[in-house]
Amino acid sequence: MLFQYSLGIDIGEERVIFVLLKGSLKGVEMMDHAYYSLDPNQSVAERIQITSELAKTYIKEKKSGLPQIFIGIPSKSALIQSIAFPVAVKENLAATLKYEMEKYIPISETDLFFDHAIISEEKTNNRINVLLIAVKKDVLAPYLGFADTFQGGISGLETDSTAFMNYIYADPGLSKPLNDIELISVLRDHEKMEGYDLAGASHRAPSAELVPAYGLALKGLVKPGFDINLLPPDLRKKPNKLGVYSMFVLVGLIVAALIGLGGIHVYQRHMALKEIHNRMETLSADVEKYDRLLADIEQIKERINYINTLQTGSTPLIEILRELTQTLPNETWVQELSYSKDSVVIGGEAESANDLI
């Protein structure tokens, strides 16, 4: 589960090992691990009491809130069997096992805590192979008292060997047992478990000794290869919805962020378009001024060209007009003037013709 802590506690006769994992966006992260020695001369109840106090202190120091807690017990405390059944009993397997328990384990079903998991299915033979693990109630009783010391209880209890296989099956980089016989052999024989090839593991437990505790903690964060839980259902801690709620909150925040980014993008685009529009208006005014200037220049050019056309030969028209102005009487008005290379024609009015002679 995302953002949740899960604590695996592997309790042996001479030591107890803690592994603390956390679910994150990157996957499962190992936050911490610890190793504590126990006195093998003490009773199981005394060792469990000490483990309980150690666990409380550890959880408080690591500030892990209320993690899911999974307990591992020595596999020698359990009876482990592989049983074949017809596929037809698959839907009612729990009831079938309860009814036929004494055929496979010589102890009354009422004196046992047990769980099962289907480990393979043979379609050609139309049968299923079932792993059955049972522990006498008086053996498991001290561990049940351990659950009472934690707020909300603990989430699960199983053997260290099934916890070990949780680690194996959760890691695609590790080789799996070749068949059911090899699987049962590893679950029963602690030496075979300790000698298992762990090369290529992606979970990277710091040492092989930590693998069972790591496998226990994994159960709180990922789906196990096969789920064994010897803790009675009514004693199991109810699933914590914090991870689910955190996921919903995270998704909501991501959606809100995306919407916000989209709004920012739209706003930025709007402001950019507005800036472009303002610049275009400024440039349009400058272009109009330029066009008017060009028009003025063209008019000046036309006037210059016109004046230049008024020159003929070596006598400019300006000189002719000046001469007429100085020669003609004041009461004379020139209304027409034309000249060429050979003649000059002047037309107009005067108060007296004699003045023009």
TAZIDA-V952268 format. One record per residue. N is the residue number from 1. RES is the residue in one small letter. SS is DSSP state (h for helix, s for strand, l for the rest). D_LAST is the distance of its C-alpha to the last C-alpha in Angstrom with 2 decimals. Layout:
{{N;RES;SS;D_LAST} {N;RES;SS;D_LAST}}
This chain:
{{1;m;l;126.32} {2;l;l;123.00} {3;f;l;123.15} {4;q;l;126.90} {5;y;s;129.63} {6;s;s;132.84} {7;l;s;135.86} {8;g;s;138.53} {9;i;s;141.89} {10;d;s;144.37} {11;i;s;147.77} {12;g;l;150.40} {13;e;l;153.77} {14;e;l;152.60} {15;r;s;148.86} {16;v;s;146.10} {17;i;s;142.57} {18;f;s;139.42} {19;v;s;136.19} {20;l;s;133.18} {21;l;s;130.41} {22;k;s;127.18} {23;g;s;125.02} {24;s;s;121.34} {25;l;l;118.21} {26;k;l;119.27} {27;g;s;122.70} {28;v;s;126.04} {29;e;s;125.93} {30;m;s;128.97} {31;m;s;128.65} {32;d;s;131.94} {33;h;s;135.57} {34;a;s;138.71} {35;y;s;142.29} {36;y;s;145.25} {37;s;s;148.89} {38;l;l;151.68} {39;d;l;155.41} {40;p;l;157.24} {41;n;l;160.42} {42;q;l;158.86} {43;s;l;159.18} {44;v;h;156.38} {45;a;h;155.84} {46;e;h;155.51} {47;r;h;153.03} {48;i;h;150.95} {49;q;h;150.98} {50;i;h;149.70} {51;t;h;147.04} {52;s;h;145.96} {53;e;h;145.43} {54;l;h;143.58} {55;a;h;141.31} {56;k;h;140.42} {57;t;h;139.51} {58;y;h;137.56} {59;i;h;135.48} {60;k;h;134.71} {61;e;h;133.69} {62;k;h;131.44} {63;k;l;129.80} {64;s;l;130.11} {65;g;l;130.64} {66;l;l;133.09} {67;p;l;133.16} {68;q;s;135.07} {69;i;s;138.36} {70;f;s;140.38} {71;i;s;143.86} {72;g;s;145.56} {73;i;s;149.35} {74;p;l;151.51} {75;s;h;151.86} {76;k;h;155.61} {77;s;h;155.82} {78;a;l;154.82} {79;l;s;156.36} {80;i;s;153.94} {81;q;s;154.55} {82;s;s;152.74} {83;i;s;153.71} {84;a;s;152.80} {85;f;s;152.33} {86;p;s;151.37} {87;v;h;147.69} {88;a;h;148.85} {89;v;h;149.74} {90;k;h;146.28} {91;e;h;145.12} {92;n;h;148.28} {93;l;h;148.92} {94;a;h;149.50} {95;a;h;152.10} {96;t;h;153.78} {97;l;h;154.04} {98;k;h;155.49} {99;y;h;158.05} {100;e;h;159.09} {101;m;h;158.65} {102;e;h;162.34} {103;k;h;162.41} {104;y;h;160.26} {105;i;l;160.97} {106;p;l;164.55} {107;i;l;163.53} {108;s;l;163.11} {109;e;h;159.53} {110;t;h;160.02} {111;d;h;160.57} {112;l;s;157.33} {113;f;s;153.61} {114;f;s;151.97} {115;d;s;148.71} {116;h;s;147.70} {117;a;s;144.82} {118;i;s;144.41} {119;i;s;143.98} {120;s;s;143.75} {121;e;s;144.02} {122;e;s;145.74} {123;k;l;144.34} {124;t;l;146.59} {125;n;l;149.69} {126;n;l;148.24} {127;r;s;149.04} {128;i;s;147.51} {129;n;s;148.65} {130;v;s;148.77} {131;l;s;148.98} {132;l;s;151.39} {133;i;s;151.66} {134;a;s;154.14} {135;v;s;155.31} {136;k;s;158.35} {137;k;h;157.44} {138;d;h;159.54} {139;v;h;157.70} {140;l;h;154.30} {141;a;h;155.23} {142;p;h;154.30} {143;y;h;150.83} {144;l;h;150.33} {145;g;h;150.98} {146;f;h;148.10} {147;a;h;145.72} {148;d;h;146.83} {149;t;l;145.56} {150;f;l;141.89} {151;q;l;139.66} {152;g;l;139.29} {153;g;l;141.81} {154;i;s;141.19} {155;s;l;139.60} {156;g;s;142.03} {157;l;s;145.14} {158;e;s;146.20} {159;t;s;147.91} {160;d;h;146.27} {161;s;h;146.59} {162;t;h;144.60} {163;a;h;142.01} {164;f;h;141.93} {165;m;h;141.22} {166;n;h;138.44} {167;y;h;136.72} {168;i;h;137.39} {169;y;h;136.16} {170;a;h;133.04} {171;d;l;131.84} {172;p;l;130.56} {173;g;l;130.95} {174;l;l;134.74} {175;s;l;137.33} {176;k;l;139.33} {177;p;l;143.07} {178;l;l;143.73} {179;n;l;145.91} {180;d;h;147.77} {181;i;h;150.81} {182;e;h;148.77} {183;l;h;147.02} {184;i;h;150.35} {185;s;h;151.70} {186;v;h;148.86} {187;l;h;149.20} {188;r;h;152.92} {189;d;l;153.06} {190;h;h;151.36} {191;e;h;151.66} {192;k;h;149.70} {193;m;h;147.02} {194;e;h;146.79} {195;g;l;146.59} {196;y;l;143.85} {197;d;l;140.88} {198;l;l;137.89} {199;a;l;135.54} {200;g;l;132.08} {201;a;l;132.13} {202;s;l;128.70} {203;h;l;130.03} {204;r;l;131.17} {205;a;l;134.05} {206;p;l;134.61} {207;s;l;138.17} {208;a;h;140.55} {209;e;h;142.62} {210;l;h;139.72} {211;v;h;139.27} {212;p;h;141.59} {213;a;h;139.97} {214;y;h;136.53} {215;g;h;137.63} {216;l;h;138.85} {217;a;h;135.55} {218;l;h;133.62} {219;k;l;135.26} {220;g;l;133.25} {221;l;l;129.93} {222;v;l;130.32} {223;k;l;132.49} {224;p;l;135.64} {225;g;l;136.98} {226;f;l;140.01} {227;d;l;140.48} {228;i;l;143.88} {229;n;l;144.47} {230;l;l;148.01} {231;l;l;146.99} {232;p;l;148.00} {233;p;h;144.94} {234;d;h;145.71} {235;l;h;145.60} {236;r;s;142.28} {237;k;l;139.22} {238;k;l;136.73} {239;p;l;133.54} {240;n;l;130.85} {241;k;l;127.64} {242;l;h;125.57} {243;g;h;124.35} {244;v;h;123.33} {245;y;h;121.55} {246;s;h;119.87} {247;m;h;118.66} {248;f;h;117.19} {249;v;h;115.49} {250;l;h;114.16} {251;v;h;112.82} {252;g;h;111.23} {253;l;h;109.58} {254;i;h;108.31} {255;v;h;106.88} {256;a;h;105.27} {257;a;h;103.85} {258;l;h;102.42} {259;i;h;100.88} {260;g;h;99.50} {261;l;h;98.07} {262;g;h;96.55} {263;g;h;95.00} {264;i;h;93.65} {265;h;h;92.18} {266;v;h;90.48} {267;y;h;89.15} {268;q;h;87.89} {269;r;h;86.21} {270;h;h;84.60} {271;m;h;83.28} {272;a;h;81.98} {273;l;h;80.12} {274;k;h;78.70} {275;e;h;77.47} {276;i;h;75.88} {277;h;h;74.15} {278;n;h;72.80} {279;r;h;71.51} {280;m;h;69.87} {281;e;h;68.04} {282;t;h;66.85} {283;l;h;65.72} {284;s;h;63.94} {285;a;h;61.87} {286;d;h;61.04} {287;v;h;60.07} {288;e;h;57.73} {289;k;h;56.02} {290;y;h;55.75} {291;d;h;54.27} {292;r;h;51.63} {293;l;h;50.80} {294;l;h;50.45} {295;a;h;48.11} {296;d;h;45.93} {297;i;h;45.94} {298;e;h;44.91} {299;q;h;41.95} {300;i;h;40.82} {301;k;h;41.28} {302;e;h;39.12} {303;r;h;36.28} {304;i;h;36.53} {305;n;h;36.55} {306;y;h;33.48} {307;i;h;31.55} {308;n;h;32.84} {309;t;h;31.55} {310;l;l;27.99} {311;q;s;28.07} {312;t;s;27.02} {313;g;l;27.61} {314;s;l;27.08} {315;t;s;23.87} {316;p;s;24.85} {317;l;h;22.84} {318;i;h;23.23} {319;e;h;21.25} {320;i;h;18.31} {321;l;h;18.41} {322;r;h;18.73} {323;e;h;15.67} {324;l;h;13.52} {325;t;h;15.30} {326;q;h;14.60} {327;t;h;10.85} {328;l;l;9.82} {329;p;l;10.52} {330;n;l;14.13} {331;e;l;13.88} {332;t;s;12.43} {333;w;s;15.17} {334;v;s;15.40} {335;q;s;18.20} {336;e;s;18.43} {337;l;s;18.04} {338;s;s;19.89} {339;y;s;20.02} {340;s;l;22.55} {341;k;l;23.53} {342;d;l;21.40} {343;s;l;18.34} {344;v;s;16.26} {345;v;s;15.62} {346;i;s;13.84} {347;g;s;14.56} {348;g;s;14.42} {349;e;s;13.68} {350;a;s;11.50} {351;e;l;12.68} {352;s;l;9.65} {353;a;l;7.05} {354;n;h;5.38} {355;d;h;5.56} {356;l;h;3.86} {357;i;l;0.00}}
